[in-house]
Amino acid sequence: MSAAEQRSWLTGLIGHGVGPSLTPELHEREAERQRLRYVYKVIDQPDVDVDRSRLERLLAGAIELGFDGLNVTHPVKQAMVPLVDAVAPAVGAIGALNTVLIRDGRTEGHNTDVSGFRRAFADGLPDADRDRVVLIGAGGAGTAVAHALADLGVRRLLVVDPDGDRAAALAATLRDQSTTVELARDDGLAEAVRGASGLVNASPMGMASHPGSPVPAELLRRDLWLADIVYRPLDTALLNAARAAGCAVLSGAGMAVHQAADAFELITGRPADRGAMLRDFDELVAAESAAGDTTRERNR
């Protein structure tokens, strides 16, 4: 059956702590605009320990129940790769996926984190100097961002991560790219930032569950651009400090929306209205913020 003939879509999100995710609402709102019958289920995992047999059962169940696709997030982006039948080139290079297409009982892995960040950067920081960029965080998201930065023409990439093996693994995935990758220890952050033209935070630092900033405010300067992929909260401590220092900044909103739009297009075969999805995102974040303010007021 072609996408044009399909009457409905069933999609899900697998990960730990994904109950509050905005992705389901973004997909369903876009589907409603296009008058599609589209159901997005959240499949929250009980803990961060990846159980391969459980993932195999979940994937088999999704196929049997007629799912058209899945989004996957922490901590299963890498664990899911060997379980699918085929992968897109980006997944093969990175070793992580965030979208699984299901067609006629077969599965194919894609990574829209790469394309999502690449498009968000091109939209939000089109004229940014890409000569020497510091990347904080070498996990699955950091590796996707590293490949997006390489695609965007970054000449030198300095990777900062407390796990040296993980940083080295990220560097290995870029060995066929023209970008030169250098590894820096946590205690080398100040030196790395001092000579950089830009900085990207792809670590969990700044999330509600990991408050704070990975970069001391005194290292920020006006001629340094800064991107943060964290979007909950949208205004992270790092972004606020960067704005105060006069830096050009990019929040995590663009990547969150574009990766969702890319996944929607893969699953449905239909173009997404990205402008409308960005407005949806702003509305959802504003509603969350208002609800939080109300709750805090009641608890006083």
C-alpha positions as CSV (number, residue, x, y, z in Angstrom):
1,M,0.0,0.0,0.0
2,S,1.4,3.4,-0.9
3,A,1.5,6.3,1.5
4,A,-1.2,8.0,-0.5
5,E,-3.5,5.0,0.0
6,Q,-2.8,4.5,3.7
7,R,-5.7,5.3,5.9
8,S,-4.0,5.6,9.3
9,W,-0.6,5.6,11.0
10,L,0.5,4.1,14.4
11,T,3.8,5.3,15.9
12,G,5.5,5.1,19.3
13,L,8.3,6.4,21.4
14,I,10.6,4.0,23.3
15,G,12.9,5.3,26.0
16,H,13.4,5.9,29.7
17,G,11.5,8.8,31.3
18,V,9.7,9.7,28.0
19,G,6.3,10.4,29.5
20,P,6.7,14.2,29.4
21,S,8.2,14.2,25.8
22,L,6.7,16.8,23.5
23,T,7.4,14.7,20.4
24,P,4.1,12.8,20.4
25,E,2.1,16.0,20.5
26,L,4.2,17.6,17.8
27,H,3.6,14.5,15.5
28,E,-0.1,14.4,16.3
29,R,-0.7,18.1,15.8
30,E,1.0,18.0,12.4
31,A,-1.0,14.9,11.4
32,E,-4.2,16.7,12.4
33,R,-3.3,19.7,10.2
34,Q,-2.9,17.3,7.3
35,R,-6.2,15.5,8.3
36,L,-4.4,12.2,8.9
37,R,-5.5,9.6,11.3
38,Y,-2.3,9.3,13.4
39,V,-1.8,7.8,16.8
40,Y,1.4,8.2,18.8
41,K,2.0,6.0,21.8
42,V,4.5,6.5,24.6
43,I,6.4,3.3,25.6
44,D,8.2,4.3,28.7
45,Q,11.0,1.9,29.9
46,P,11.3,1.2,33.6
47,D,15.0,2.0,34.0
48,V,18.1,3.1,32.2
49,D,19.6,-0.5,32.0
50,V,19.2,-1.7,28.4
51,D,17.7,-5.2,28.2
52,R,18.3,-6.5,24.7
53,S,15.7,-9.3,25.1
54,R,13.1,-6.7,26.1
55,L,13.9,-4.5,23.2
56,E,13.6,-7.5,20.8
57,R,10.2,-8.2,22.3
58,L,9.1,-4.6,21.9
59,L,10.2,-4.4,18.3
60,A,8.6,-7.7,17.5
61,G,5.4,-6.6,19.2
62,A,5.4,-3.3,17.2
63,I,5.7,-5.2,14.0
64,E,2.9,-7.7,14.9
65,L,0.6,-4.9,16.1
66,G,1.0,-3.0,12.8
67,F,3.1,0.0,13.9
68,D,4.4,2.1,11.0
69,G,7.3,3.5,12.8
70,L,9.0,4.1,16.2
71,N,11.1,6.9,17.7
72,V,13.7,5.8,20.2
73,T,15.7,7.8,22.6
74,H,18.0,7.4,25.6
75,P,19.1,4.8,26.5
76,V,18.3,2.6,23.5
77,K,19.6,4.6,20.5
78,Q,22.6,2.4,20.2
79,A,21.2,-0.8,21.6
80,M,18.5,-0.8,18.9
81,V,20.9,-0.6,15.9
82,P,21.8,-4.4,15.7
83,L,18.1,-5.3,16.1
84,V,16.8,-3.7,12.9
85,D,17.0,-5.3,9.4
86,A,18.7,-2.4,7.7
87,V,20.1,1.0,8.5
88,A,20.5,4.3,6.7
89,P,24.1,5.4,6.0
90,A,24.1,8.0,8.9
91,V,23.2,5.2,11.4
92,G,26.0,3.0,10.0
93,A,28.5,5.8,10.5
94,I,27.3,6.9,13.9
95,G,26.2,3.7,15.5
96,A,23.0,5.1,16.8
97,L,19.4,5.6,15.6
98,N,16.4,7.5,16.7
99,T,13.8,6.4,14.2
100,V,12.7,2.9,13.0
101,L,10.5,2.5,9.9
102,I,8.4,-0.6,9.7
103,R,7.3,-1.7,6.3
104,D,5.9,-5.1,5.4
105,G,7.4,-6.7,8.5
106,R,10.9,-5.3,7.9
107,T,12.6,-2.6,9.9
108,E,15.0,0.2,8.9
109,G,16.9,2.5,11.2
110,H,17.4,6.3,10.6
111,N,18.9,9.1,12.6
112,T,17.1,12.4,12.4
113,D,19.2,13.9,15.2
114,V,21.9,14.6,12.6
115,S,19.6,16.2,10.0
116,G,17.6,18.0,12.8
117,F,20.7,19.7,14.3
118,R,22.1,20.4,10.8
119,R,18.9,22.2,9.7
120,A,18.5,24.0,13.0
121,F,22.0,25.3,12.8
122,A,21.6,26.4,9.2
123,D,18.4,28.3,10.2
124,G,19.6,29.8,13.4
125,L,23.4,30.4,12.9
126,P,23.8,30.6,9.2
127,D,26.8,32.9,9.2
128,A,28.6,31.4,12.2
129,D,32.4,30.9,12.0
130,R,33.0,27.1,11.7
131,D,36.8,27.1,11.9
132,R,37.2,25.7,15.4
133,V,34.3,24.3,17.4
134,V,34.2,22.8,20.9
135,L,31.7,20.0,21.4
136,I,30.8,19.0,25.0
137,G,29.4,15.5,25.3
138,A,30.3,12.4,23.2
139,G,27.3,10.2,23.8
140,G,24.7,9.3,21.2
141,A,23.4,12.8,20.8
142,G,26.9,14.3,20.8
143,T,28.0,11.9,18.1
144,A,25.0,12.8,16.0
145,V,25.8,16.5,16.5
146,A,29.5,15.9,15.6
147,H,28.4,14.4,12.2
148,A,26.1,17.3,11.6
149,L,28.9,19.8,12.4
150,A,31.2,17.9,10.0
151,D,28.5,18.1,7.3
152,L,28.2,21.9,8.0
153,G,31.9,22.3,7.2
154,V,33.5,22.6,10.7
155,R,37.3,22.4,10.1
156,R,38.4,21.5,13.6
157,L,36.3,19.8,16.3
158,L,37.5,19.6,19.9
159,V,35.5,17.0,21.9
160,V,35.3,17.3,25.6
161,D,33.9,14.4,27.6
162,P,34.9,12.9,31.0
163,D,34.8,9.4,29.4
164,G,37.9,9.2,27.2
165,D,36.9,6.0,25.6
166,R,33.6,7.4,24.6
167,A,35.3,10.5,23.1
168,A,37.7,8.3,21.2
169,A,34.8,6.3,19.8
170,L,33.1,9.5,18.6
171,A,36.4,10.5,16.9
172,A,36.6,7.1,15.2
173,T,33.2,7.6,13.6
174,L,34.5,10.8,11.8
175,R,37.7,9.3,10.5
176,D,36.4,9.5,6.9
177,Q,35.4,13.1,7.2
178,S,37.5,16.1,6.4
179,T,36.9,17.5,9.9
180,T,39.9,17.2,12.2
181,V,38.9,15.9,15.6
182,E,40.9,16.5,18.7
183,L,40.1,15.2,22.2
184,A,40.3,17.4,25.3
185,R,40.0,16.4,28.9
186,D,37.6,18.1,31.2
187,D,40.4,20.1,32.7
188,G,41.3,21.3,29.2
189,L,38.0,23.0,28.6
190,A,39.2,26.5,29.3
191,E,42.1,26.2,26.8
192,A,39.8,24.7,24.2
193,V,37.2,27.4,24.5
194,R,39.8,30.2,24.5
195,G,40.7,29.5,20.9
196,A,37.3,28.4,19.6
197,S,34.9,30.2,17.3
198,G,31.9,28.2,18.6
199,L,30.7,25.8,21.3
200,V,27.9,23.2,21.3
201,N,26.6,21.5,24.5
202,A,25.4,18.0,23.7
203,S,25.7,16.8,27.3
204,P,22.8,16.4,29.7
205,M,24.1,19.3,31.8
206,G,21.4,22.0,31.9
207,M,18.4,19.6,31.8
208,A,16.0,19.9,34.7
209,S,17.4,16.7,36.1
210,H,21.0,17.9,35.6
211,P,20.9,21.6,36.5
212,G,23.8,24.0,36.0
213,S,26.1,24.9,33.2
214,P,29.0,22.9,31.7
215,V,30.9,26.1,31.0
216,P,32.0,28.6,33.5
217,A,30.6,32.0,32.6
218,E,34.0,33.7,32.6
219,L,35.0,31.6,29.6
220,L,32.2,33.1,27.5
221,R,32.9,36.1,25.2
222,R,31.1,38.1,22.6
223,D,32.8,36.6,19.6
224,L,31.9,33.0,20.6
225,W,28.7,31.5,19.2
226,L,27.0,28.9,21.3
227,A,24.4,26.2,20.7
228,D,22.7,24.0,23.4
229,I,20.7,20.9,22.4
230,V,18.9,20.8,25.7
231,Y,15.3,22.1,25.4
232,R,13.9,21.3,28.8
233,P,14.3,24.0,30.1
234,L,14.6,25.9,26.8
235,D,16.5,28.7,28.5
236,T,19.3,26.8,30.1
237,A,21.8,28.3,32.5
238,L,24.4,28.1,29.7
239,L,22.3,29.9,27.2
240,N,21.4,32.6,29.7
241,A,25.1,33.2,30.6
242,A,26.0,33.2,26.9
243,R,23.3,35.9,26.1
244,A,24.6,38.0,29.0
245,A,28.1,37.7,27.5
246,G,26.8,38.9,24.1
247,C,27.2,35.6,22.3
248,A,25.0,34.6,19.3
249,V,23.0,31.6,20.6
250,L,21.0,28.7,19.3
251,S,18.5,26.9,21.7
252,G,17.5,23.3,21.5
253,A,14.1,24.2,20.1
254,G,15.2,24.0,16.4
255,M,16.8,20.5,16.7
256,A,13.8,19.2,18.7
257,V,11.4,20.3,16.1
258,H,13.4,19.4,13.0
259,Q,14.2,15.9,14.2
260,A,10.5,15.4,14.8
261,A,9.6,16.8,11.4
262,D,12.1,14.6,9.7
263,A,10.8,11.5,11.5
264,F,7.2,12.5,10.6
265,E,8.2,12.7,7.0
266,L,10.0,9.4,7.0
267,I,7.0,7.7,8.6
268,T,4.2,9.2,6.5
269,G,6.0,10.1,3.3
270,R,4.4,13.5,3.5
271,P,6.1,16.9,3.9
272,A,5.8,18.5,7.4
273,D,4.9,22.2,7.9
274,R,8.0,23.1,9.9
275,G,6.9,26.6,10.6
276,A,3.7,25.4,12.2
277,M,5.6,22.7,14.2
278,L,7.9,25.4,15.5
279,R,4.9,27.4,16.6
280,D,3.4,24.3,18.2
281,F,6.6,23.8,20.1
282,D,6.6,27.3,21.4
283,E,2.9,26.9,22.5
284,L,3.6,23.6,24.3
285,V,6.6,25.0,26.1
286,A,4.7,28.1,27.1
287,A,1.9,25.9,28.5
288,E,4.3,23.8,30.5
289,S,5.9,26.9,31.9
290,A,2.5,28.4,32.8
291,A,1.5,25.1,34.5
292,G,4.7,25.0,36.4
293,D,4.2,28.6,37.6
294,T,0.7,27.8,38.7
295,T,1.8,24.7,40.7
296,R,4.6,26.7,42.4
297,E,2.1,29.4,43.3
298,R,-0.3,26.9,44.9
299,N,2.5,25.3,46.9
300,R,3.6,28.5,48.5
